[in-house]
Amino acid sequence: MPDVQQAAAVPYRLSRGGLEVCLITTISSGKWSIPKGFIDP
């Protein structure tokens, strides 16, 4: 696979309950991760 660049973001919000962070799970492994993707050329 050629050398590719990825970008990620850590979406969050402050609520009355405190800090909330957006996490996603992958379908294949079910592991928690931050949202990310490949950078278009």
C-alpha positions in Angstrom: 0.0 0.0 0.0 1.4 3.4 -0.9 2.2 5.9 1.8 -1.1 7.6 2.6 -2.0 10.5 4.9 -4.9 10.5 7.3 -6.6 13.2 9.2 -8.5 12.9 12.4 -10.8 15.0 14.6 -11.8 14.9 18.2 -15.3 16.1 18.3 -16.4 17.1 21.8 -19.0 19.2 23.6 -19.4 20.5 27.1 -22.7 19.6 28.7 -24.2 19.9 32.2 -22.9 16.4 32.8 -19.3 17.3 31.8 -17.2 16.8 28.8 -18.6 14.4 26.1 -16.3 13.0 23.4 -17.5 11.5 20.1 -16.1 8.0 19.5 -17.0 5.5 16.8 -16.6 1.7 16.5 -15.4 -0.2 13.5 -17.6 -2.8 12.0 -14.8 -5.3 11.4 -13.1 -5.2 14.9 -15.6 -3.4 17.1 -12.8 -1.3 18.7 -13.5 2.3 19.8 -11.7 5.0 17.8 -11.8 8.7 17.0 -13.3 9.6 13.6 -10.7 9.8 10.9 -10.3 9.4 7.2 -7.9 9.6 4.3 -6.8 12.9 2.8 -7.7 13.3 -0.9 -4.8 14.0 -3.3 
